[in-house]
């Protein structure tokens, strides 16, 4: 038996788009916060202050704090990675086929060789088939 990896290109595309949106949200946050933290004595605490005080206004009356943009970016990146991982699927390709014979009805059929206990397709009994060829 062989195993092959099947990937869904639409899943990879969606995952990549989500990761790029999340990365762009984080980059916009860093772009807006950089002038305030560039020359600060304590850049980490100033960065946290800027994240929770600076508001990015998209439309009049609708603004978004930079911290929410960072959180949305992280969620989008994690979701994009999860979509990329889940869009992969391992499929098992059965091995060679053989001819089997039912010990009860004595009829023959072809099936994958790796099955030990099967239902006879003719008499519908659970049997250990005899390997004919």
N, CA, C and O of each residue as an XYZ file, in Angstrom:
532
protein
N       0.842     -1.181      0.000
C       0.000      0.000      0.000
C       0.886      1.243      0.000
O       1.907      1.306      0.686
N       0.479      2.193     -0.764
C       1.193      3.455     -0.838
C       0.364      4.544     -0.202
O      -0.866      4.508     -0.221
N       1.053      5.504      0.355
C       0.381      6.683      0.906
C       0.771      7.889      0.067
O       1.948      8.108     -0.217
N      -0.225      8.662     -0.326
C       0.051      9.887     -1.072
C      -0.551     11.055     -0.313
O      -1.540     10.910      0.406
N       0.060     12.208     -0.484
C      -0.412     13.426      0.162
C      -1.265     14.206     -0.827
O      -0.799     14.582     -1.903
N      -2.508     14.444     -0.457
C      -3.419     15.217     -1.296
C      -3.604     16.581     -0.655
O      -3.959     16.685      0.519
N      -3.365     17.604     -1.421
C      -3.510     18.959     -0.897
C      -4.613     19.683     -1.651
O      -4.801     19.489     -2.852
N      -5.324     20.507     -0.931
C      -6.360     21.321     -1.556
C      -5.785     22.707     -1.791
O      -5.424     23.411     -0.848
N      -5.705     23.082     -3.033
C      -5.102     24.374     -3.372
C      -5.932     25.534     -2.856
O      -5.386     26.581     -2.509
N      -7.245     25.361     -2.800
C      -8.082     26.432     -2.265
C      -7.823     26.622     -0.774
O      -7.861     27.747     -0.276
N      -7.560     25.535     -0.063
C      -7.226     25.648      1.358
C      -5.910     26.357      1.567
O      -5.787     27.198      2.457
N      -4.913     26.021      0.744
C      -3.628     26.714      0.848
C      -3.772     28.193      0.506
O      -3.165     29.045      1.155
N      -4.572     28.498     -0.509
C      -4.763     29.904     -0.899
C      -5.458     30.678      0.218
O      -5.060     31.796      0.543
N      -6.497     30.082      0.805
C      -7.196     30.751      1.900
C      -6.281     30.932      3.104
O      -6.280     31.993      3.728
N      -5.504     29.909      3.432
C      -4.572     30.017      4.544
C      -3.519     31.090      4.305
O      -3.171     31.839      5.218
N      -3.015     31.163      3.082
C      -2.021     32.183      2.752
C      -2.616     33.578      2.822
O      -1.966     34.502      3.309
N      -3.840     33.743      2.342
C      -4.499     35.059      2.398
C      -4.724     35.471      3.851
O      -4.497     36.628      4.207
N      -5.167     34.537      4.690
C      -5.380     34.862      6.104
C      -4.069     35.226      6.800
O      -4.024     36.164      7.596
N      -3.009     34.485      6.498
C      -1.707     34.810      7.088
C      -1.213     36.185      6.626
O      -0.661     36.947      7.420
N      -1.409     36.498      5.354
C      -0.981     37.807      4.844
C      -1.800     38.941      5.446
O      -1.259     40.009      5.731
N      -3.106     38.721      5.644
C      -3.931     39.748      6.294
C      -3.490     39.967      7.738
O      -3.413     41.105      8.201
N      -3.204     38.889      8.441
C      -2.731     39.020      9.821
C      -1.384     39.706      9.899
O      -1.164     40.551     10.766
N      -0.481     39.348      8.999
C       0.829     39.985      8.970
C       0.727     41.464      8.616
O       1.442     42.293      9.178
N      -0.162     41.791      7.686
C      -0.326     43.205      7.324
C      -0.948     43.998      8.481
O      -0.605     45.164      8.673
N      -1.854     43.388      9.253
C      -2.419     44.083     10.415
C      -1.341     44.381     11.448
O      -1.320     45.463     12.035
N      -0.452     43.429     11.669
C       0.638     43.656     12.627
C       1.620     44.688     12.091
O       2.123     45.513     12.854
N       1.903     44.656     10.788
C       2.820     45.642     10.202
C       2.231     47.054     10.244
O       2.966     48.016     10.467
N       0.924     47.196     10.034
C       0.278     48.509     10.148
C       0.405     49.030     11.569
O       0.652     50.217     11.783
N       0.234     48.140     12.541
C       0.382     48.533     13.940
C       1.794     49.013     14.229
O       1.988     50.048     14.867
N       2.774     48.265     13.759
C       4.162     48.688     13.983
C       4.477     49.981     13.241
O       5.239     50.809     13.741
N       3.905     50.164     12.061
C       4.128     51.387     11.278
C       3.585     52.611     12.006
O       4.224     53.663     12.039
N       2.394     52.459     12.592
C       1.785     53.581     13.305
C       2.446     53.844     14.657
O       2.489     54.987     15.111
N       2.957     52.800     15.300
C       3.551     52.970     16.629
C       5.027     53.349     16.569
O       5.570     53.827     17.566
N       5.684     53.153     15.448
C       7.121     53.382     15.359
C       7.550     54.819     15.673
O       8.539     54.992     16.385
N       6.872     55.846     15.189
C       7.335     57.207     15.503
C       7.327     57.530     17.008
O       8.160     58.305     17.479
N       6.388     56.937     17.761
C       6.319     57.213     19.201
C       7.349     56.425     19.991
O       7.801     56.892     21.036
N       7.736     55.235     19.519
C       8.659     54.417     20.313
C      10.095     54.467     19.796
O      10.987     53.869     20.397
N      10.327     55.171     18.691
C      11.659     55.201     18.097
C      12.689     55.822     19.029
O      13.773     55.270     19.213
N      12.361     56.953     19.612
C      13.333     57.659     20.448
C      12.990     57.587     21.930
O      13.446     58.429     22.704
N      12.207     56.613     22.337
C      11.797     56.503     23.742
C      12.918     55.878     24.579
O      13.736     55.105     24.081
N      12.928     56.238     25.859
C      13.926     55.672     26.768
C      13.591     54.216     27.097
O      14.488     53.380     27.202
N      12.310     53.918     27.259
C      11.871     52.554     27.525
C      10.883     52.149     26.430
O       9.681     52.371     26.575
N      11.376     51.557     25.333
C      10.512     51.303     24.180
C       9.392     50.293     24.452
O       8.317     50.404     23.861
N       9.616     49.321     25.324
C       8.603     48.287     25.540
C       7.378     48.861     26.244
O       6.249     48.632     25.809
N       7.590     49.596     27.317
C       6.437     50.170     28.030
C       5.747     51.245     27.185
O       4.524     51.375     27.222
N       6.532     52.013     26.427
C       5.924     53.000     25.541
C       5.130     52.328     24.421
O       4.099     52.847     23.993
N       5.605     51.185     23.949
C       4.877     50.455     22.918
C       3.520     49.980     23.448
O       2.509     50.095     22.755
N       3.498     49.449     24.673
C       2.234     49.018     25.270
C       1.295     50.203     25.491
O       0.083     50.083     25.317
N       1.857     51.332     25.871
C       1.039     52.529     26.064
C       0.433     52.985     24.741
O      -0.745     53.335     24.676
N       1.241     52.978     23.696
C       0.755     53.380     22.376
C      -0.308     52.407     21.872
O      -1.289     52.822     21.255
N      -0.117     51.118     22.133
C      -1.102     50.132     21.678
C      -2.479     50.383     22.274
O      -3.489     50.238     21.585
N      -2.528     50.756     23.540
C      -3.826     50.908     24.200
C      -4.382     52.324     24.139
O      -5.543     52.534     24.491
N      -3.587     53.310     23.700
C      -4.102     54.680     23.638
C      -4.336     55.168     22.214
O      -5.294     55.902     21.971
N      -3.490     54.782     21.274
C      -3.616     55.273     19.908
C      -4.768     54.566     19.210
O      -4.884     53.343     19.276
N      -5.616     55.333     18.542
C      -6.770     54.780     17.856
C      -6.664     55.079     16.372
O      -6.426     56.217     15.970
N      -6.841     54.059     15.574
C      -6.794     54.168     14.127
C      -8.226     54.364     13.627
O      -9.072     53.484     13.791
N      -8.497     55.530     13.012
C      -9.859     55.860     12.580
C      -9.999     55.520     11.104
O      -9.273     56.053     10.265
N     -10.948     54.619     10.786
C     -11.207     54.240      9.407
C     -12.254     55.146      8.786
O     -12.039     55.721      7.719
N     -13.385     55.267      9.458
C     -14.499     56.097      9.014
C     -14.897     56.937     10.215
O     -14.692     56.527     11.357
N     -15.459     58.100      9.967
C     -15.869     58.960     11.071
C     -16.830     58.190     11.979
O     -17.868     57.697     11.538
N     -16.466     58.103     13.230
C     -17.281     57.387     14.193
C     -16.858     55.942     14.399
O     -17.326     55.296     15.337
N     -15.990     55.422     13.551
C     -15.539     54.045     13.688
C     -14.024     54.033     13.786
O     -13.321     54.286     12.807
N     -13.538     53.738     14.968
C     -12.103     53.667     15.186
C     -11.729     52.327     15.798
O     -12.577     51.607     16.326
N     -10.452     52.009     15.718
C      -9.972     50.734     16.224
C      -8.633     50.970     16.908
O      -7.712     51.539     16.323
N      -8.541     50.525     18.154
C      -7.269     50.665     18.858
C      -6.250     49.714     18.259
O      -6.599     48.665     17.716
N      -4.987     50.095     18.367
C      -3.930     49.278     17.779
C      -3.824     47.918     18.454
O      -3.439     46.944     17.807
N      -4.157     47.829     19.737
C      -4.092     46.547     20.429
C      -5.072     45.556     19.826
O      -4.760     44.373     19.688
N      -6.259     46.036     19.465
C      -7.238     45.153     18.839
C      -6.775     44.707     17.457
O      -7.065     43.593     17.023
N      -6.061     45.578     16.782
C      -5.522     45.229     15.475
C      -4.440     44.157     15.609
O      -4.355     43.258     14.772
N      -3.621     44.245     16.645
C      -2.601     43.216     16.884
C      -3.265     41.884     17.217
O      -2.858     40.838     16.711
N      -4.287     41.927     18.068
C      -4.994     40.694     18.435
C      -5.640     40.066     17.212
O      -5.564     38.851     17.029
N      -6.272     40.875     16.372
C      -6.883     40.363     15.146
C      -5.826     39.778     14.208
O      -6.067     38.758     13.561
N      -4.663     40.418     14.132
C      -3.583     39.905     13.292
C      -3.080     38.561     13.760
O      -2.838     37.669     12.946
N      -2.919     38.401     15.073
C      -2.453     37.128     15.614
C      -3.490     36.034     15.369
O      -3.140     34.913     15.001
N      -4.760     36.361     15.571
C      -5.823     35.377     15.329
C      -5.868     34.979     13.859
O      -6.052     33.803     13.545
N      -5.701     35.941     12.955
C      -5.706     35.633     11.523
C      -4.513     34.757     11.132
O      -4.660     33.850     10.313
N      -3.350     35.014     11.701
C      -2.175     34.193     11.391
C      -2.369     32.768     11.890
O      -2.068     31.816     11.170
N      -2.866     32.609     13.108
C      -3.092     31.267     13.653
C      -4.158     30.533     12.843
O      -4.014     29.341     12.570
N      -5.220     31.230     12.461
C      -6.267     30.614     11.650
C      -5.731     30.215     10.276
O      -6.069     29.146      9.768
N      -4.906     31.055      9.678
C      -4.326     30.730      8.375
C      -3.416     29.519      8.436
O      -3.432     28.685      7.530
N      -2.623     29.411      9.492
C      -1.759     28.235      9.644
C      -2.604     26.980      9.850
O      -2.297     25.925      9.295
N      -3.666     27.094     10.646
C      -4.537     25.937     10.870
C      -5.224     25.497      9.584
O      -5.358     24.298      9.337
N      -5.659     26.445      8.764
C      -6.302     26.098      7.492
C      -5.305     25.411      6.564
O      -5.655     24.449      5.880
N      -4.074     25.895      6.535
C      -3.050     25.259      5.699
C      -2.766     23.838      6.159
O      -2.605     22.935      5.338
N      -2.705     23.642      7.460
C      -2.434     22.294      7.982
C      -3.608     21.362      7.710
O      -3.409     20.203      7.346
N      -4.822     21.856      7.882
C      -5.993     21.006      7.693
C      -6.352     20.772      6.232
O      -7.207     19.934      5.946
N      -5.736     21.478      5.308
C      -6.042     21.271      3.891
C      -5.196     20.149      3.292
O      -5.256     19.901      2.088
N      -4.410     19.473      4.126
C      -3.624     18.326      3.677
C      -4.329     17.046      4.110
O      -4.929     16.989      5.183
N      -4.252     16.037      3.279
C      -4.914     14.780      3.596
C      -4.076     13.630      3.046
O      -3.692     13.633      1.876
N      -3.799     12.656      3.896
C      -3.088     11.456      3.463
C      -4.099     10.431      2.971
O      -5.051     10.098      3.676
N      -3.888      9.939      1.771
C      -4.746      8.905      1.199
C      -3.929      7.627      1.058
O      -2.756      7.660      0.685
N      -4.567      6.507      1.362
C      -3.915      5.212      1.234
C      -4.379      4.582     -0.074
O      -5.570      4.349     -0.280
N      -3.429      4.313     -0.941
C      -3.717      3.665     -2.208
C      -3.542      2.163     -1.990
O      -2.470      1.716     -1.583
N      -4.588      1.385     -2.259
C      -4.468     -0.047     -2.015
C      -3.422     -0.686     -2.913
O      -3.114     -0.193     -3.998
N      -2.894     -1.784     -2.435
C      -1.845     -2.488     -3.170
C      -2.408     -3.282     -4.325
O      -3.420     -2.907     -4.916
N      -1.756     -4.369     -4.642
C      -2.148     -5.170     -5.792
C      -3.416     -5.963     -5.499
O      -3.721     -6.268     -4.346
N      -4.141     -6.288     -6.547
C      -5.367     -7.053     -6.388
C      -5.088     -8.538     -6.597
O      -4.143     -8.919     -7.289
N      -5.923     -9.358     -5.989
C      -5.798    -10.811     -6.107
C      -7.193    -11.402     -6.295
O      -8.205    -10.741     -6.061
N      -7.219    -12.634     -6.712
C      -8.488    -13.337     -6.889
C      -8.735    -14.198     -5.660
O      -7.878    -14.985     -5.258
N      -9.922    -14.042     -5.065
C     -10.287    -14.795     -3.879
C     -11.460    -15.709     -4.200
O     -12.201    -15.476     -5.155
N     -11.622    -16.762     -3.382
C     -12.739    -17.688     -3.542
C     -13.406    -17.882     -2.196
O     -12.737    -18.079     -1.182
N     -14.727    -17.827     -2.193
C     -15.509    -18.004     -0.981
C     -15.534    -19.493     -0.631
O     -15.806    -20.315     -1.506
N     -15.258    -19.865      0.620
C     -15.300    -21.279      0.988
C     -16.722    -21.844      1.055
O     -16.890    -23.064      1.079
N     -17.745    -20.991      1.086
C     -19.127    -21.469      1.174
C     -19.770    -21.606     -0.202
O     -20.245    -22.683     -0.561
N     -19.787    -20.519     -0.974
C     -20.484    -20.562     -2.271
C     -19.545    -20.885     -3.434
O     -20.003    -21.093     -4.557
N     -18.259    -20.928     -3.178
C     -17.213    -21.275     -4.162
C     -17.141    -20.320     -5.347
O     -16.603    -20.682     -6.394
N     -17.672    -19.108     -5.203
C     -17.572    -18.110     -6.270
C     -16.318    -17.273     -6.050
O     -15.840    -17.130     -4.924
N     -15.797    -16.728     -7.133
C     -14.545    -15.964     -7.077
C     -14.803    -14.485     -7.335
O     -15.762    -14.112     -8.010
N     -13.914    -13.641     -6.774
C     -13.952    -12.199     -6.999
C     -12.558    -11.626     -6.818
O     -11.679    -12.246     -6.221
N     -12.385    -10.451     -7.338
C     -11.088     -9.766     -7.202
C     -11.216     -8.699     -6.139
O     -12.214     -7.983     -6.063
N     -10.170     -8.609     -5.309
C     -10.148     -7.612     -4.244
C      -8.703     -7.308     -3.900
O      -7.773     -7.937     -4.404
N      -8.543     -6.336     -3.035
C      -7.209     -5.952     -2.588
C      -6.667     -7.061     -1.694
O      -7.407     -7.651     -0.906
N      -5.418     -7.331     -1.816
C      -4.809     -8.479     -1.170
C      -4.704     -8.333      0.349
O      -4.625     -9.357      1.028
N      -4.697     -7.169      0.904
C      -4.383     -6.981      2.319
C      -5.566     -7.217      3.257
O      -5.441     -6.946      4.452
N      -6.686     -7.701      2.781
C      -7.841     -7.948      3.636
C      -7.866     -9.408      4.047
O      -7.741    -10.288      3.194
N      -8.026     -9.687      5.338
C      -8.029    -11.058      5.825
C      -9.449    -11.580      6.031
O      -9.740    -12.729      5.698
N     -10.320    -10.757      6.567
C     -11.689    -11.169      6.852
C     -12.623    -10.226      6.107
O     -12.659     -9.028      6.390
N     -13.388    -10.773      5.142
C     -14.222     -9.925      4.294
C     -15.610    -10.525      4.155
O     -15.843    -11.682      4.504
N     -16.521     -9.723      3.642
C     -17.849    -10.216      3.284
C     -17.794    -10.684      1.839
O     -17.310     -9.969      0.961
N     -18.285    -11.865      1.606
C     -18.354    -12.378      0.240
C     -19.369    -11.536     -0.527
O     -20.484    -11.340     -0.045
N     -19.012    -11.034     -1.710
C     -19.953    -10.195     -2.449
C     -21.136    -10.976     -3.028
O     -22.114    -10.377     -3.475
N     -21.049    -12.302     -3.022
C     -22.115    -13.112     -3.606
C     -23.087    -13.623     -2.545
O     -24.299    -13.459     -2.684
N     -22.557    -14.248     -1.475
C     -23.444    -14.822     -0.459
C     -23.543    -13.951      0.795
O     -24.321    -14.266      1.695
N     -22.785    -12.879      0.871
C     -22.834    -11.889      1.947
C     -22.482    -12.451      3.330
O     -22.943    -11.932      4.347
N     -21.679    -13.495      3.365
C     -21.231    -14.040      4.641
C     -19.839    -13.523      4.949
O     -19.049    -13.254      4.044
N     -19.544    -13.387      6.235
C     -18.222    -12.957      6.680
C     -17.310    -14.175      6.658
O     -17.506    -15.119      7.423
N     -16.300    -14.153      5.767
C     -15.464    -15.340      5.547
C     -13.994    -14.969      5.522
O     -13.617    -13.810      5.351
N     -13.177    -16.001      5.700
C     -11.753    -15.916      5.402
C     -11.594    -16.485      3.993
O     -11.593    -17.705      3.829
N     -11.461    -15.636      2.976
C     -11.458    -16.166      1.603
C     -10.185    -16.931      1.291
O      -9.135    -16.705      1.892
N     -10.307    -17.835      0.340
C      -9.156    -18.607     -0.139
C      -8.497    -17.824     -1.266
O      -9.183    -17.302     -2.145
N      -7.188    -17.742     -1.243
C      -6.451    -17.028     -2.271
C      -6.272    -17.963     -3.468
O      -5.592    -18.986     -3.376
N      -6.895    -17.595     -4.593
C      -6.859    -18.434     -5.795
C      -5.724    -18.005     -6.710
O      -4.980    -18.852     -7.203
N      -5.580    -16.755     -6.937
C      -4.533    -16.330     -7.869
C      -4.167    -14.900     -7.729
O      -3.299    -14.411     -8.451
